[in-house]
C-alpha cells in the first residue's frame, strides 16, 4: 500500500505575523461577547524542558565514531499535559513499608524506566519522545487518543521505538564505504517494541517517527540519512544563506490521521517509511520536530527564528544570552557554544510555536489544512511541542 502524500494548498498570503492586524479584532467587532473567551486546560501546561544530551546508562561505553562528523545538538520540549507514568515492569516504584507482603524496599530506587534490564534511552514529552546522540537524532509523536483507552499508552510506544532504534543504529557496522540501513533498524525497533509491550501485560499505542543519521560519503563529505513515517518533520537549514536544503513530506491516511506505527495500524517501516539521502555541509542545522511545531509555524517562520537565534547566540555569547552559565562540563568554550547554542535555538523555536498554539485566534498551518478539508477550525493547535536542533561538525584530529 503506497504512502499517501498530500500536498496542501496555501491560499493565504503568509505575511510576517507582526505585520498582520491582530486576528481577534475582526472577531470582536462582529461578535462583541467573544472578548470574554479564554482557553481552559484540563491540566496546567508544563514549562519547557531543555537539554543538550538525552540520558544514557551509567555503564554505557562512549559511542564509537563511524564517520569524521558528529552532531552538536540541543533539545527543547513543551508538554500540553503531564505524561502518564510508565507502567510496570518498565517502571516499578519501590514500596515504602517493610510490612507490605510484596515489599520492594530492598530494590533499587532508580526511578529511570527500563526495558530488558536496560535504561530506556531518550526523553518523554507528554506523548512525544526525543533522542540526541553523537550521530543520530529523532523525534517521535505518540497518538494522544490512546490515553482514553484502558490499556493505551502512546508515550510508552513513542519512547520504546526511539530507544530500540537508537540501539540498532549504535550497534550497526556502517561506515562511509558501507552505507547504513535506517529503515531496517526502525523495522527491528518496531518488532522489539511489539514484543516489549505484549508481555507480561499488553499495552496499546501508536506513534509517528522521524530520525536523521549522520555519516559520510566516499569523498569524506557529510551525508545525512533521513527516515520518516507520519507527520513529524526533518528540516535541514543552511544558516549561511538562510535557505532550506531539505524537508520531509507529511504522510497521511486522512486529515489529522497520519501514518503511524503500533496497535491496529496497517503501517510498517518496511512498507511505508520513506528514506532520503542528502549531502549536507559542515555547520548545516538539522531540525527533528513533531507536529506541534509544523502545525503552528510556517516554514519561513521556522527558518527566520532559527537563523535569528543563532545570530543572537553568537553576538551575545554563552553567558550573556541567558544571563547565566549554561555550559556542559568537560568542553572548551568553543564547543560549549555549539551544543548550548543549539539548545537555545530549540528553546526559542518551541516558545514561538507555543505562543501560536495557545492563541485561539491565530492564523496557523493547522487552521489552513482544516479549511482545505472543509472544516471550520480557527487558531493554533495545542499539542506537545518537541524540537531537536543539531549542527553538523567535523571531529577534531
Secondary structure as UniProt FT lines:
FT   HELIX           17..19
FT   HELIX           23..30
FT   HELIX           32..36
FT   STRAND          49..51
FT   TURN            58..59
FT   STRAND          69..78
FT   TURN            88..90
FT   TURN            98..99
FT   TURN            101..102
FT   TURN            105..106
FT   STRAND          114..115
FT   TURN            116..117
FT   STRAND          118..119
FT   STRAND          123..125
FT   TURN            126..127
FT   STRAND          128..132
FT   STRAND          136..142
FT   HELIX           144..148
FT   TURN            150..151
FT   HELIX           154..171
FT   TURN            176..177
FT   HELIX           182..196
FT   TURN            197..198
FT   STRAND          206..216
FT   TURN            218..219
FT   STRAND          222..229
FT   STRAND          233..238
FT   TURN            239..242
FT   STRAND          243..247
FT   STRAND          252..254
FT   TURN            255..256
FT   STRAND          257..258
FT   STRAND          261..262
FT   TURN            263..264
FT   HELIX           269..272
FT   STRAND          274..279
FT   TURN            282..283
FT   STRAND          285..289
FT   HELIX           291..294
FT   TURN            295..296
FT   HELIX           299..322
FT   TURN            329..330
FT   HELIX           333..357
FT   TURN            360..361
FT   HELIX           365..372
FT   TURN            373..374
FT   STRAND          385..394
//
